[in-house]
Amino acid sequence: MKRFLTYLVLAAAAVLTIASCSEEKRRKALLPNISGKAGEVIVVIDKNAWEGAVGITLRDTLAADCPYLPQPEPLYTLVDVIPNGFNNMFQLHRNIIIVNISSSVTEPGVTLRQNVWAAPQCVIGINAPDSETAVEVIKENSQKIITTLEQAERDRVIRNAKKYEELAIAPAVTEVLGGSPHYPSGYRLKMKTNDFTWVTYEPQYTQQSILGFKYPVVPGEEMMSRESLISNINAMLEKNVPGMFENTYMTIAASIPPSVKYMNYKGHAFAEIRGLWDVHNDYMGGPFVAHAFYSEDGQDIIVLLAFVYAPKYDKRHYLRQVESVLYSFEWAQPKNNEGKE
């Protein structure tokens, strides 16, 4: 009887979960589309707080220089709006931070919500009884706030990439790497060998590219060390990405050492390499970010390297777009063995 009751409870919980998910999907479908530019954040805040310590702390957190760009650009573009001015137009924005400083706040902290007035929307609440506490809340949760905004921006790019995908590219990349990102409309396969792919989007005056390549694991070598990653990536770039003139080729810029960070995203472990690239014996350059990880059989290192060339424009938005595509990588699904017992 106890086991039967347990099954009933689990079944009821499953039904409620499904119903809740379905209700959320229906509610989201009825919401208007978001507005605003990518990388932009509406900050709903009292004028005095914005001009005081709270606003300074928010700007130090979210409008600091974006790392590894050739020219200074803020991490996010902040637009402050007083609470009385937070009308329907602003409520449709993609990213909103609402700063609530009130003596009635009994539990200071940060709240995260999605799709409140529009979809796909990110709404972050900062709640505190006074300005001093608000500053502490922002500092203590700075990485959480940044990560939430980054994830929201990334998810939008991936969603559009899957919705408007250049379907012919992924199979070609999968043949080389064993899996592929989802490439948005407008990208094309520029180059493919047995260990290298180059997919690019090249409207006038800009280029957003994703290089995909592999190289064998060397027994006894620390393949994920900083030295090994940079050395092997540079070797593949020199071999496969020539410049416009003789004895020119793409390389990781040595003037500013790149960062290497080890990450895990939805169960997918990889090393993130972020820095600047340039062309040996030439003057081209720009930002890049790469993900390096082991192949499924552990025999190779797979590298996805996204880079931007946009000499006439700011580069933050272009890099964030192409970097987001890296996060859409999926291993190829095994084929069904039809007819086998």
C-alpha positions as CSV (number, residue, x, y, z in Angstrom):
1,M,0.0,0.0,0.0
2,K,2.8,2.4,0.9
3,R,4.5,1.7,-2.5
4,F,1.2,2.3,-4.3
5,L,0.7,5.6,-2.5
6,T,4.2,6.6,-3.4
7,Y,3.5,5.9,-7.1
8,L,0.3,8.0,-6.8
9,V,2.2,10.9,-5.3
10,L,5.0,10.7,-8.0
11,A,2.4,10.5,-10.8
12,A,0.5,13.5,-9.4
13,A,3.7,15.5,-9.2
14,A,4.6,14.6,-12.7
15,V,1.1,15.7,-14.0
16,L,1.4,19.0,-12.1
17,T,4.9,19.6,-13.5
18,I,3.7,19.0,-17.1
19,A,0.7,21.2,-16.5
20,S,2.8,23.9,-15.1
21,C,5.3,23.8,-18.0
22,S,2.4,23.8,-20.5
23,E,0.8,26.8,-18.8
24,E,4.1,28.7,-18.8
25,K,4.5,28.0,-22.6
26,R,1.0,29.3,-23.2
27,R,1.6,32.4,-21.1
28,K,4.9,33.0,-22.9
29,A,3.3,32.6,-26.3
30,L,0.8,35.4,-25.5
31,L,3.5,37.9,-24.5
32,P,4.8,40.5,-26.9
33,N,8.3,40.2,-28.3
34,I,11.1,42.0,-26.5
35,S,12.5,45.3,-27.6
36,G,15.8,47.0,-27.3
37,K,19.3,46.4,-28.5
38,A,21.5,43.4,-27.6
39,G,23.8,44.3,-24.8
40,E,21.5,47.0,-23.5
41,V,20.1,47.0,-19.9
42,I,17.3,49.2,-18.5
43,V,18.0,50.1,-14.9
44,V,14.9,51.2,-13.0
45,I,16.2,53.3,-10.2
46,D,15.6,56.5,-8.2
47,K,17.6,59.4,-9.5
48,N,19.4,60.0,-6.3
49,A,20.4,56.4,-6.0
50,W,21.6,56.3,-9.6
51,E,23.8,59.4,-9.0
52,G,25.1,58.1,-5.7
53,A,26.9,55.0,-4.4
54,V,24.3,52.5,-5.7
55,G,24.6,53.8,-9.3
56,I,28.4,54.0,-9.1
57,T,28.5,50.3,-8.0
58,L,26.2,49.2,-10.7
59,R,28.2,51.0,-13.4
60,D,31.5,49.6,-12.0
61,T,29.9,46.2,-12.3
62,L,28.1,46.3,-15.6
63,A,29.7,49.1,-17.5
64,A,33.3,48.1,-16.8
65,D,35.5,47.6,-19.9
66,C,34.7,44.4,-21.8
67,P,37.8,42.2,-21.6
68,Y,40.0,41.5,-24.6
69,L,38.7,44.1,-27.1
70,P,41.1,46.3,-29.1
71,Q,39.4,49.5,-27.9
72,P,37.5,50.1,-24.7
73,E,33.8,49.1,-24.8
74,P,31.5,48.7,-21.8
75,L,30.4,45.2,-20.8
76,Y,26.8,46.4,-21.1
77,T,25.1,49.7,-22.1
78,L,23.1,51.0,-19.2
79,V,20.0,53.2,-19.6
80,D,18.6,54.5,-16.3
81,V,14.9,55.1,-15.9
82,I,13.1,56.5,-12.8
83,P,10.4,54.3,-11.4
84,N,7.6,56.7,-12.4
85,G,8.9,56.7,-16.0
86,F,9.0,52.9,-16.2
87,N,6.1,52.7,-18.6
88,N,4.9,50.1,-21.2
89,M,7.6,51.0,-23.6
90,F,10.4,50.2,-21.2
91,Q,8.7,47.2,-19.8
92,L,9.1,45.4,-23.2
93,H,12.9,45.7,-23.0
94,R,15.0,42.5,-23.2
95,N,17.1,43.1,-20.0
96,I,15.7,45.0,-17.0
97,I,17.2,45.6,-13.5
98,I,14.8,47.0,-10.9
99,V,16.4,48.6,-7.9
100,N,14.0,48.6,-5.0
101,I,15.4,50.5,-2.0
102,S,12.7,50.7,0.7
103,S,12.6,50.4,4.5
104,S,9.8,47.8,4.0
105,V,12.4,45.4,2.5
106,T,13.0,42.7,5.1
107,E,15.0,40.2,3.0
108,P,17.8,42.0,1.0
109,G,19.0,40.2,-2.0
110,V,18.7,39.6,-5.8
111,T,15.7,38.1,-7.5
112,L,15.7,36.6,-11.0
113,R,12.6,36.4,-13.2
114,Q,11.9,35.6,-16.9
115,N,9.3,36.8,-19.3
116,V,7.4,39.2,-17.0
117,W,6.2,41.7,-19.6
118,A,7.7,40.3,-22.8
119,A,9.6,37.3,-24.1
120,P,12.3,36.2,-24.0
121,Q,13.0,38.7,-21.2
122,C,15.4,38.8,-18.2
123,V,14.3,40.8,-15.2
124,I,16.6,41.2,-12.2
125,G,15.5,42.7,-8.9
126,I,17.9,44.3,-6.4
127,N,16.1,44.7,-3.1
128,A,17.5,46.5,0.0
129,P,16.2,48.6,2.9
130,D,18.8,51.3,2.3
131,S,21.5,52.4,-0.1
132,E,24.4,51.0,2.0
133,T,22.8,47.5,1.9
134,A,22.0,47.9,-1.8
135,V,25.7,48.5,-2.5
136,E,26.6,45.4,-0.5
137,V,24.0,43.3,-2.3
138,I,25.3,44.4,-5.7
139,K,28.9,43.6,-4.8
140,E,28.1,40.2,-3.3
141,N,26.0,39.2,-6.3
142,S,27.9,40.9,-9.0
143,Q,29.0,37.7,-10.8
144,K,25.5,36.3,-10.5
145,I,24.0,39.4,-12.1
146,I,26.6,39.4,-14.9
147,T,26.2,35.6,-15.5
148,T,22.4,35.9,-15.7
149,L,22.6,38.7,-18.3
150,E,25.2,36.8,-20.3
151,Q,23.0,33.7,-20.3
152,A,20.0,35.6,-21.4
153,E,21.8,37.2,-24.3
154,R,23.4,33.9,-25.2
155,D,20.1,32.0,-25.1
156,R,18.5,34.5,-27.5
157,V,21.3,34.0,-30.1
158,I,21.1,30.2,-29.8
159,R,17.3,30.3,-30.1
160,N,17.5,32.3,-33.3
161,A,20.3,30.2,-34.6
162,K,18.2,27.1,-34.3
163,K,15.1,28.8,-35.7
164,Y,16.9,30.2,-38.7
165,E,19.7,27.7,-39.2
166,E,21.8,27.1,-42.3
167,L,21.1,23.4,-42.2
168,A,23.7,22.4,-44.8
169,I,26.7,23.4,-42.6
170,A,26.3,21.2,-39.5
171,P,26.6,17.9,-41.3
172,A,29.9,19.0,-43.0
173,V,31.3,20.2,-39.7
174,T,30.2,17.0,-38.0
175,E,32.1,14.9,-40.5
176,V,35.3,16.5,-39.2
177,L,34.6,17.1,-35.5
178,G,32.0,14.6,-34.5
179,G,29.5,17.4,-33.7
180,S,28.7,20.9,-34.6
181,P,27.3,24.2,-33.4
182,H,24.0,25.6,-34.9
183,Y,25.0,28.2,-37.5
184,P,22.6,31.1,-38.1
185,S,21.2,32.1,-41.5
186,G,23.9,33.9,-43.6
187,Y,26.8,31.8,-42.5
188,R,28.6,29.7,-45.2
189,L,31.2,27.0,-45.2
190,K,34.4,28.6,-46.5
191,M,36.9,25.7,-46.0
192,K,36.9,22.1,-45.0
193,T,39.7,19.5,-44.7
194,N,40.0,16.3,-42.8
195,D,40.8,18.2,-39.6
196,F,39.7,21.8,-40.1
197,T,36.6,23.7,-40.9
198,W,36.0,27.5,-41.5
199,V,32.5,28.8,-41.3
200,T,32.0,32.5,-41.8
201,Y,29.5,35.4,-42.1
202,E,30.9,38.3,-44.1
203,P,28.6,41.2,-44.8
204,Q,30.2,44.4,-45.9
205,Y,33.1,45.7,-43.7
206,T,32.8,42.9,-41.1
207,Q,33.6,39.2,-40.6
208,Q,32.4,36.8,-38.0
209,S,34.0,33.4,-38.3
210,I,34.1,30.1,-36.4
211,L,37.0,27.8,-37.0
212,G,36.6,24.2,-36.0
213,F,39.6,21.9,-35.9
214,K,41.1,18.9,-34.1
215,Y,44.5,17.6,-33.3
216,P,45.6,14.3,-31.7
217,V,46.1,13.8,-27.9
218,V,49.8,13.2,-27.2
219,P,50.2,10.5,-24.4
220,G,51.8,12.0,-21.3
221,E,51.3,15.6,-22.4
222,E,49.0,17.9,-20.4
223,M,46.8,18.7,-23.3
224,M,44.6,21.3,-21.5
225,S,47.5,23.3,-20.1
226,R,47.8,26.9,-21.2
227,E,51.1,26.3,-23.0
228,S,49.8,23.2,-24.9
229,L,46.5,24.9,-25.9
230,I,48.2,28.1,-27.2
231,S,51.0,26.2,-29.0
232,N,48.6,23.8,-30.8
233,I,46.1,26.5,-31.7
234,N,48.8,28.6,-33.2
235,A,50.1,25.7,-35.2
236,M,46.7,25.1,-36.7
237,L,46.1,28.8,-37.4
238,E,49.5,29.1,-39.2
239,K,48.7,26.0,-41.3
240,N,45.1,26.8,-42.3
241,V,44.5,30.6,-42.0
242,P,46.8,32.5,-44.4
243,G,46.9,36.2,-44.6
244,M,46.6,38.3,-47.8
245,F,50.4,38.3,-48.5
246,E,53.2,35.8,-48.6
247,N,54.5,34.6,-45.2
248,T,51.4,36.1,-43.4
249,Y,49.0,34.0,-41.3
250,M,46.7,34.3,-38.3
251,T,48.1,33.9,-34.8
252,I,47.2,34.6,-31.2
253,A,48.6,38.0,-30.4
254,A,51.5,37.8,-28.0
255,S,51.4,41.4,-26.9
256,I,48.5,40.7,-24.5
257,P,48.6,37.2,-23.1
258,P,45.2,35.5,-23.5
259,S,43.2,34.2,-20.6
260,V,42.5,30.5,-20.0
261,K,39.5,29.5,-17.9
262,Y,38.2,26.0,-17.3
263,M,34.4,25.8,-17.5
264,N,31.4,23.5,-17.4
265,Y,28.3,24.4,-19.3
266,K,25.3,22.1,-19.1
267,G,27.6,19.1,-18.5
268,H,30.0,20.0,-21.3
269,A,33.5,20.6,-19.9
270,F,35.9,22.8,-21.8
271,A,38.7,25.3,-21.6
272,E,37.8,28.9,-22.6
273,I,40.7,30.8,-24.3
274,R,40.0,34.5,-24.7
275,G,42.2,37.1,-26.2
276,L,43.3,39.0,-29.3
277,W,44.4,37.7,-32.7
278,D,46.6,39.3,-35.3
279,V,48.2,38.4,-38.6
280,H,51.9,37.7,-38.6
281,N,53.8,40.3,-40.7
282,D,50.6,42.3,-41.3
283,Y,48.3,44.7,-39.5
284,M,45.0,42.9,-39.3
285,G,43.6,41.8,-35.9
286,G,40.6,41.6,-33.5
287,P,39.1,39.7,-30.6
288,F,38.6,36.0,-30.4
289,V,37.2,33.4,-27.9
290,A,37.8,29.6,-28.2
291,H,36.4,26.5,-26.5
292,A,38.7,23.5,-26.4
293,F,37.6,20.0,-25.2
294,Y,38.2,16.3,-25.7
295,S,36.6,14.4,-28.5
296,E,34.0,11.8,-27.4
297,D,36.6,9.0,-27.7
298,G,39.3,11.0,-26.0
299,Q,41.7,10.6,-28.9
300,D,41.6,14.3,-30.1
301,I,41.3,17.8,-28.8
302,I,38.5,19.7,-30.5
303,V,38.7,23.5,-30.7
304,L,36.0,25.9,-31.8
305,L,37.5,29.4,-32.3
306,A,35.2,32.4,-32.9
307,F,36.8,35.6,-34.1
308,V,35.7,39.0,-35.3
309,Y,37.2,41.4,-37.9
310,A,35.4,44.7,-37.9
311,P,37.9,47.6,-38.2
312,K,35.2,50.2,-38.7
313,Y,32.9,49.3,-35.8
314,D,32.8,48.5,-32.1
315,K,33.2,44.7,-31.6
316,R,31.5,43.8,-28.4
317,H,28.2,42.9,-30.0
318,Y,29.8,41.0,-32.9
319,L,31.9,38.9,-30.6
320,R,29.1,38.2,-28.2
321,Q,27.0,36.9,-31.1
322,V,29.6,34.6,-32.6
323,E,30.7,33.4,-29.1
324,S,27.1,32.4,-28.3
325,V,27.1,30.1,-31.3
326,L,30.0,28.1,-29.7
327,Y,27.6,27.3,-26.8
328,S,25.2,25.7,-29.2
329,F,27.6,22.8,-30.0
330,E,26.1,19.4,-29.9
331,W,27.6,16.0,-30.5
332,A,26.1,14.0,-33.4
333,Q,23.4,11.7,-32.3
334,P,24.1,8.0,-32.9
335,K,22.2,6.5,-35.8
336,N,19.5,4.0,-35.1
337,N,20.5,0.5,-35.8
338,E,17.3,-0.4,-37.6
339,G,16.8,-4.1,-38.3
340,K,19.2,-5.2,-35.5
341,E,18.0,-7.2,-32.6
